[in-house]
Amino acid sequence: MAGVMESVNQRTQLVGQNRLELLLFKLGENQVYGINVFKVKEVLQCPPLSHIPKSHRVVCGVAHIRGGTIPIMDLSLATGSAPLEDIKNKFVIITEYNMKTQGFLVNNVERIINMNWEMIQPPPKGTGNDHYLTAVTKYDGKLIEIIDVEKILSEVAPVEENFDQDLITEEVSKKAESAEVLIVDDSNIARKQIIKTLEKIGVKVTAMNDGKVALDHLLDLIDQGIDPKEKYTMIISDIEMPEMDGYTLTTEIRSNDMLKDIHIILHTSLSGVFNKAMVQKVGADDFLAKFQPENLAKVVIEKINPSNNH
């Protein structure tokens, strides 16, 4: 247990410093990709796989690892390239997203690098909406592409934006009309999922792609004489974002007298003890794992109508 806590303490030192660690890997011979180390549970040579009838085409099979059964997806095939061959000599990155564990088959794994989120940029404009990138960066003169795993998972196992409609009472509907929520997320899929849930409640939504854009927007409102905490009922922010992550955004908001009282929820596919420690450290009001529309709806409804559950 001491070792786990030491690891947590080391990771939490990155909070507010706008830093991340990327595990670098390849799907083919040349292009290098990256995935946030926080989402990685382990890396291993591809274990024996059992085929599942009628499974999605990108699912190579399931592996029995540490007493559990984990679906293994061919990340090359999932991103529109040719499937990986000779898979027994390939590697699997075991990850945890949205409180679910899955493995991604890759060609090979290189190393872990530590970077500043300011070095991570959104995909170039003009790449369209069909690509599978959430961000790009450069390291040692090489372009590193960060894959939008949430988009892949939504295609393999689509999630519903449904929740118990009984939560929306007449009183909630009335109060929702005057509520506005700022959501911040670099994943197009995640933004759409959140927007659909919030629009069912009836609140107005403003959506932005990263923490820096959101912070600039809030500061601009102040310059215009608009009180951001009067305009927005709450902010729902992803943690992993190019240029400025959700931890740093929260830290910046809490350090500004005009912004510090805004209600902030960190909404992320990251999960586990690391994030709870980090959420407390930066001073967010709550932490929600993606994507659970019922929990998201309850948190938003409780905020716009505190008497609803009492």
VEXDREN-2710 file (C-alpha; in Angstrom, 1 decimal):
% VEXDREN-2710
k/r/px/py/pz
1/MET/0.0/0.0/0.0
2/ALA/2.9/2.4/0.8
3/GLY/4.1/1.9/-2.8
4/VAL/0.7/2.8/-4.2
5/MET/0.5/6.0/-2.1
6/GLU/4.0/7.0/-3.1
7/SER/2.9/6.6/-6.7
8/VAL/-0.2/8.7/-6.1
9/ASN/1.9/11.4/-4.4
10/GLN/4.3/11.5/-7.4
11/ARG/1.5/11.8/-9.9
12/THR/-0.3/14.5/-7.9
13/GLN/2.9/16.6/-8.0
14/LEU/2.0/17.2/-11.7
15/VAL/-1.4/18.7/-10.8
16/GLY/-1.6/22.4/-11.5
17/GLN/1.6/22.2/-13.5
18/ASN/-0.2/21.3/-16.7
19/ARG/1.9/18.2/-17.3
20/LEU/1.1/14.7/-18.5
21/GLU/3.0/11.5/-19.3
22/LEU/2.5/9.8/-22.6
23/LEU/3.1/6.2/-23.4
24/LEU/4.4/6.1/-27.0
25/PHE/3.6/3.3/-29.4
26/LYS/3.3/2.4/-33.1
27/LEU/0.6/0.8/-35.2
28/GLY/2.8/0.5/-38.3
29/GLU/6.4/1.1/-39.1
30/ASN/6.7/4.9/-38.9
31/GLN/4.0/7.0/-37.2
32/VAL/4.2/7.3/-33.5
33/TYR/1.1/7.6/-31.3
34/GLY/0.6/8.5/-27.7
35/ILE/-1.8/7.6/-24.9
36/ASN/-2.0/9.2/-21.4
37/VAL/-0.2/6.9/-18.9
38/PHE/-3.0/7.5/-16.4
39/LYS/-5.3/5.4/-18.6
40/VAL/-2.8/2.5/-18.9
41/LYS/-3.0/-0.4/-16.4
42/GLU/-0.3/-2.5/-18.0
43/VAL/1.5/-3.5/-21.2
44/LEU/2.1/-7.1/-22.3
45/GLN/2.8/-9.2/-25.2
46/CYS/-0.5/-10.3/-26.9
47/PRO/-1.9/-13.2/-24.9
48/PRO/-4.0/-16.0/-26.4
49/LEU/-7.3/-14.7/-27.6
50/SER/-10.7/-16.3/-27.7
51/HIS/-13.0/-15.3/-30.5
52/ILE/-16.5/-14.0/-29.6
53/PRO/-19.1/-14.6/-32.3
54/LYS/-20.9/-11.5/-33.7
55/SER/-18.5/-9.2/-32.0
56/HIS/-17.6/-5.9/-33.6
57/ARG/-15.1/-6.2/-36.4
58/VAL/-12.3/-4.4/-34.5
59/VAL/-12.5/-6.7/-31.6
60/CYS/-9.8/-9.4/-32.1
61/GLY/-11.2/-11.5/-29.3
62/VAL/-11.1/-11.6/-25.5
63/ALA/-8.1/-12.3/-23.2
64/HIS/-8.2/-13.9/-19.8
65/ILE/-6.0/-11.6/-17.7
66/ARG/-5.6/-11.6/-13.9
67/GLY/-8.9/-13.4/-13.3
68/GLY/-10.9/-11.2/-15.7
69/THR/-12.0/-11.3/-19.3
70/ILE/-11.0/-8.3/-21.3
71/PRO/-11.9/-7.4/-24.9
72/ILE/-8.9/-6.7/-27.1
73/MET/-9.4/-4.3/-30.0
74/ASP/-7.1/-3.9/-33.1
75/LEU/-6.2/-0.1/-32.8
76/SER/-4.9/-0.1/-36.4
77/LEU/-8.2/-1.4/-37.8
78/ALA/-10.2/0.8/-35.5
79/THR/-8.6/3.9/-36.9
80/GLY/-9.2/3.0/-40.5
81/SER/-5.9/1.3/-41.4
82/ALA/-5.2/-2.3/-42.3
83/PRO/-5.5/-4.9/-39.4
84/LEU/-2.4/-5.9/-37.6
85/GLU/-1.0/-9.3/-38.6
86/ASP/1.0/-11.9/-36.7
87/ILE/-0.7/-10.7/-33.5
88/LYS/0.9/-13.1/-31.2
89/ASN/4.1/-11.1/-31.6
90/LYS/2.3/-7.8/-31.1
91/PHE/1.6/-6.0/-27.8
92/VAL/-1.5/-5.1/-25.9
93/ILE/-2.0/-1.9/-23.9
94/ILE/-4.5/-2.6/-21.1
95/THR/-6.5/0.5/-20.4
96/GLU/-9.3/1.8/-18.2
97/TYR/-11.8/4.2/-19.8
98/ASN/-15.1/5.2/-18.3
99/MET/-14.7/2.6/-15.5
100/LYS/-14.4/-0.2/-18.1
101/THR/-11.2/-2.2/-18.9
102/GLN/-10.2/-3.0/-22.5
103/GLY/-7.0/-3.8/-24.4
104/PHE/-5.7/-2.2/-27.5
105/LEU/-3.5/-4.3/-29.9
106/VAL/-0.5/-2.3/-31.2
107/ASN/2.5/-3.1/-33.2
108/ASN/5.1/-2.1/-30.6
109/VAL/5.5/0.0/-27.5
110/GLU/8.3/2.5/-27.2
111/ARG/8.7/4.5/-24.0
112/ILE/7.1/7.0/-21.6
113/ILE/7.7/10.7/-22.0
114/ASN/6.8/13.6/-19.7
115/MET/5.4/16.7/-21.5
116/ASN/3.6/20.0/-20.8
117/TRP/0.0/20.2/-22.0
118/GLU/1.0/23.5/-23.8
119/MET/3.0/21.4/-26.2
120/ILE/-0.1/19.3/-27.1
121/GLN/-2.1/20.9/-29.9
122/PRO/-5.5/20.3/-31.4
123/PRO/-5.5/18.4/-34.8
124/PRO/-4.8/20.8/-37.7
125/LYS/-7.8/22.5/-39.1
126/GLY/-9.1/21.1/-42.4
127/THR/-8.6/17.5/-41.3
128/GLY/-12.4/17.0/-41.3
129/ASN/-14.5/15.1/-38.7
130/ASP/-13.7/11.6/-39.7
131/HIS/-10.2/11.4/-38.3
132/TYR/-9.4/9.6/-35.0
133/LEU/-7.1/12.3/-33.5
134/THR/-7.8/14.3/-30.4
135/ALA/-4.5/16.1/-30.4
136/VAL/-0.9/16.2/-31.9
137/THR/2.5/17.1/-30.5
138/LYS/6.2/16.9/-31.4
139/TYR/8.9/15.1/-29.6
140/ASP/12.5/14.6/-30.7
141/GLY/11.5/16.1/-34.1
142/LYS/8.8/13.5/-34.6
143/LEU/5.0/14.1/-34.9
144/ILE/3.1/12.2/-32.2
145/GLU/-0.6/11.7/-32.8
146/ILE/-2.9/11.2/-29.8
147/ILE/-5.9/9.0/-30.7
148/ASP/-9.5/9.9/-29.7
149/VAL/-10.1/6.6/-27.9
150/GLU/-13.6/7.8/-26.8
151/LYS/-14.6/8.0/-30.5
152/ILE/-13.4/4.4/-31.0
153/LEU/-15.2/3.1/-28.0
154/SER/-18.4/4.9/-29.0
155/GLU/-18.3/3.1/-32.4
156/VAL/-17.6/-0.3/-30.9
157/ALA/-20.1/0.0/-28.0
158/PRO/-22.3/3.0/-28.5
159/VAL/-23.6/4.6/-25.3
160/GLU/-27.1/5.9/-24.8
161/GLU/-27.8/9.4/-23.5
162/ASN/-30.9/8.2/-21.8
163/PHE/-31.7/8.7/-18.1
164/ASP/-34.8/8.5/-15.9
165/GLN/-37.1/11.2/-17.2
166/ASP/-38.9/11.3/-13.8
167/LEU/-35.9/13.3/-12.6
168/ILE/-37.2/16.2/-14.7
169/THR/-40.0/17.6/-12.5
170/GLU/-42.1/20.6/-13.5
171/GLU/-40.0/22.7/-11.0
172/VAL/-36.7/21.4/-12.6
173/SER/-38.0/22.3/-16.1
174/LYS/-38.8/25.8/-15.1
175/LYS/-35.5/26.4/-13.4
176/ALA/-33.6/24.8/-16.3
177/GLU/-34.9/27.5/-18.6
178/SER/-32.7/30.1/-16.9
179/ALA/-29.6/27.8/-16.4
180/GLU/-26.6/27.7/-18.6
181/VAL/-23.7/25.3/-18.4
182/LEU/-20.2/25.7/-19.8
183/ILE/-18.8/22.4/-21.0
184/VAL/-15.1/22.0/-21.9
185/ASP/-13.9/18.8/-23.7
186/ASP/-11.6/18.2/-26.6
187/SER/-13.4/15.1/-27.8
188/ASN/-16.1/15.8/-30.3
189/ILE/-17.9/12.6/-29.3
190/ALA/-17.8/13.5/-25.6
191/ARG/-19.1/17.0/-26.2
192/LYS/-22.1/15.6/-28.2
193/GLN/-22.9/13.1/-25.5
194/ILE/-22.9/15.7/-22.7
195/ILE/-24.8/18.2/-24.8
196/LYS/-27.6/15.7/-25.6
197/THR/-28.0/14.9/-21.9
198/LEU/-28.1/18.5/-20.8
199/GLU/-30.5/19.5/-23.5
200/LYS/-32.9/16.8/-22.4
201/ILE/-32.9/18.6/-19.0
202/GLY/-33.6/21.9/-20.7
203/VAL/-30.5/23.9/-19.8
204/LYS/-28.6/26.0/-22.3
205/VAL/-25.2/24.8/-23.2
206/THR/-22.0/26.5/-24.3
207/ALA/-19.3/24.1/-25.5
208/MET/-15.5/24.7/-25.8
209/ASN/-12.6/22.5/-27.0
210/ASP/-9.9/23.1/-24.3
211/GLY/-9.1/24.7/-21.0
212/LYS/-7.2/27.7/-22.4
213/VAL/-10.1/28.7/-24.7
214/ALA/-12.5/28.3/-21.8
215/LEU/-10.3/30.4/-19.4
216/ASP/-9.9/33.1/-22.1
217/HIS/-13.6/33.2/-22.6
218/LEU/-14.3/33.6/-18.8
219/LEU/-11.7/36.4/-18.5
220/ASP/-13.2/38.0/-21.6
221/LEU/-16.7/38.0/-19.9
222/ILE/-15.1/39.8/-16.9
223/ASP/-13.6/42.4/-19.3
224/GLN/-17.1/43.0/-20.7
225/GLY/-18.5/43.6/-17.3
226/ILE/-20.3/40.2/-17.2
227/ASP/-20.1/38.1/-14.0
228/PRO/-19.2/34.5/-15.2
229/LYS/-20.7/32.9/-12.0
230/GLU/-24.0/34.7/-12.8
231/LYS/-23.9/33.6/-16.4
232/TYR/-23.0/30.0/-15.8
233/THR/-24.6/27.7/-13.3
234/MET/-21.6/25.4/-13.5
235/ILE/-18.6/24.3/-15.6
236/ILE/-18.3/20.6/-16.6
237/SER/-14.7/20.0/-17.8
238/ASP/-12.7/17.1/-19.1
239/ILE/-9.3/16.6/-17.6
240/GLU/-7.2/15.7/-20.6
241/MET/-7.1/18.5/-23.1
242/PRO/-4.6/20.2/-25.4
243/GLU/-2.9/23.4/-24.3
244/MET/-4.5/23.5/-20.8
245/ASP/-5.8/20.5/-18.9
246/GLY/-8.8/20.4/-16.6
247/TYR/-6.7/20.5/-13.4
248/THR/-4.9/23.6/-14.5
249/LEU/-8.2/25.2/-15.6
250/THR/-9.7/24.6/-12.2
251/THR/-6.5/25.9/-10.4
252/GLU/-6.6/29.1/-12.6
253/ILE/-10.3/29.6/-11.8
254/ARG/-9.9/29.1/-8.1
255/SER/-7.1/31.6/-8.0
256/ASN/-9.2/34.4/-9.6
257/ASP/-11.4/36.4/-7.2
258/MET/-14.0/36.9/-9.9
259/LEU/-14.2/33.2/-10.9
260/LYS/-13.3/31.3/-7.7
261/ASP/-16.9/30.5/-6.7
262/ILE/-18.0/28.9/-9.9
263/HIS/-19.2/25.3/-9.4
264/ILE/-16.8/23.0/-11.3
265/ILE/-17.2/19.3/-12.1
266/LEU/-14.3/17.4/-13.6
267/HIS/-15.9/14.8/-16.0
268/THR/-13.4/12.3/-17.3
269/SER/-12.7/8.9/-18.6
270/LEU/-9.8/8.7/-16.2
271/SER/-10.8/6.9/-13.0
272/GLY/-9.3/5.7/-9.8
273/VAL/-7.5/7.0/-6.7
274/PHE/-5.1/9.3/-8.5
275/ASN/-8.0/11.5/-9.7
276/LYS/-9.8/11.7/-6.4
277/ALA/-6.6/13.0/-4.8
278/MET/-6.1/15.4/-7.7
279/VAL/-9.7/16.7/-7.6
280/GLN/-9.3/17.5/-3.9
281/LYS/-5.9/19.2/-4.5
282/VAL/-7.1/21.6/-7.2
283/GLY/-10.4/22.3/-5.5
284/ALA/-13.0/21.0/-8.0
285/ASP/-16.5/20.5/-6.5
286/ASP/-17.1/17.1/-7.9
287/PHE/-15.7/14.3/-10.0
288/LEU/-17.7/12.2/-12.5
289/ALA/-16.6/9.3/-14.6
290/LYS/-17.6/9.3/-18.2
291/PHE/-20.1/8.5/-19.6
292/GLN/-23.0/7.9/-17.2
293/PRO/-25.9/10.1/-18.3
294/GLU/-28.0/9.3/-15.2
295/ASN/-25.2/10.5/-12.8
296/LEU/-24.5/13.5/-15.0
297/ALA/-28.2/14.4/-15.1
298/LYS/-28.6/14.0/-11.3
299/VAL/-25.6/16.3/-10.6
300/VAL/-26.8/19.0/-12.9
301/ILE/-30.4/18.8/-11.7
302/GLU/-29.3/19.0/-8.0
303/LYS/-27.3/22.1/-8.9
304/ILE/-30.1/24.0/-10.7
305/ASN/-32.7/22.8/-8.2
306/PRO/-31.1/22.0/-4.8
307/SER/-34.5/21.3/-3.2
308/ASN/-35.3/18.6/-5.7
309/ASN/-33.8/15.8/-3.7
310/HIS/-34.8/17.1/-0.3
END
